[in-house]
């Protein structure tokens, strides 16, 4: 059974190396959460952003031409002497390759869902069959669309971030992809803890897309906590408990729904900590990284406090190729700040922008105003 690594003093951390390794497409949120929990993390991801480098030592950037985690660079990074035996907490980027996750867990504690659990959760056909057995509403899935009536979406198995989702067209099945029936509703994500048998809700968030012509479902951001209707709260808690038991989920996970009134459809489970760490990991909430480690060891909190103010975390994408010069000053309400000098390609993420407000809609509007401010400054810099 995994155990929580003990917190060390800053002097001990420098002398002995990191307590824990966090790895993801972008590991900044995990690194920040680990620091809030009193741990000294090392970080491995595709960006090695400025703020990640201040949070983690070492902070290693992996080469990638496709913005996906690649096996050999990742395994080489984790084989470094100071990281070799450290526990690993993983975020987004491993869902499409549970075998890679299994290989990484070969010589170190893996503090999260086991690779075989990830494989079951991210197999869309096994997942749908389990939901049917549990009586949980969900959109039908198939290997390919046969042209039958109704809107359908084509998705990559294990994909994240929404850029892989597109309208389906009739045709032959393609390995690694599936088709899901489109259903109505607004996007709600539930962050929850699980101990392999039970679940505890951390919070609900409203999510939105930042669409482009090529990626109509590209992830835009999330705001929470969203207050769900009372008539839905009891059903939700019971359903998450059934899911935790059926899939043997542990630690922090998120479940994505489409909600219309009191009706809902479960789209997927992300079996790892995700983007809404930025929304919920703040006082008076206890450090979520510590709760994740406790839940992996079979311990769930008896009670979690409510957050009064809402927070939004929105992704700012580059509208045109953008050069980040050395010495650029970033507002305190940004995160995932790119290293400099560098060039951000059109459509690529520039940074995360935070906003606050009395409701999820107000927090989102606040973040979007700040996004427009940053985009206007970038446009002015391009003209000088």
Secondary structure as GFF3:
##gff-version 3
##sequence-region A 1 384
A	DSSP	alpha_helix	10	16	.	.	.	ID=ss1
A	DSSP	beta_strand	20	23	.	.	.	ID=ss2
A	DSSP	alpha_helix	28	36	.	.	.	ID=ss3
A	DSSP	beta_strand	41	45	.	.	.	ID=ss4
A	DSSP	alpha_helix	50	55	.	.	.	ID=ss5
A	DSSP	beta_strand	59	61	.	.	.	ID=ss6
A	DSSP	alpha_helix	71	78	.	.	.	ID=ss7
A	DSSP	beta_strand	87	90	.	.	.	ID=ss8
A	DSSP	alpha_helix	98	104	.	.	.	ID=ss9
A	DSSP	three_ten_helix	105	107	.	.	.	ID=ss10
A	DSSP	alpha_helix	115	122	.	.	.	ID=ss11
A	DSSP	alpha_helix	124	134	.	.	.	ID=ss12
A	DSSP	beta_strand	141	142	.	.	.	ID=ss13
A	DSSP	beta_strand	152	156	.	.	.	ID=ss14
A	DSSP	beta_strand	166	167	.	.	.	ID=ss15
A	DSSP	beta_strand	177	181	.	.	.	ID=ss16
A	DSSP	beta_strand	186	195	.	.	.	ID=ss17
A	DSSP	beta_strand	199	209	.	.	.	ID=ss18
A	DSSP	beta_strand	219	224	.	.	.	ID=ss19
A	DSSP	alpha_helix	230	247	.	.	.	ID=ss20
A	DSSP	beta_strand	250	260	.	.	.	ID=ss21
A	DSSP	beta_strand	263	270	.	.	.	ID=ss22
A	DSSP	alpha_helix	277	280	.	.	.	ID=ss23
A	DSSP	alpha_helix	288	296	.	.	.	ID=ss24
A	DSSP	beta_strand	310	317	.	.	.	ID=ss25
A	DSSP	beta_strand	322	324	.	.	.	ID=ss26
A	DSSP	beta_strand	334	335	.	.	.	ID=ss27
A	DSSP	beta_strand	342	344	.	.	.	ID=ss28
A	DSSP	beta_strand	349	357	.	.	.	ID=ss29
A	DSSP	alpha_helix	360	383	.	.	.	ID=ss30
###
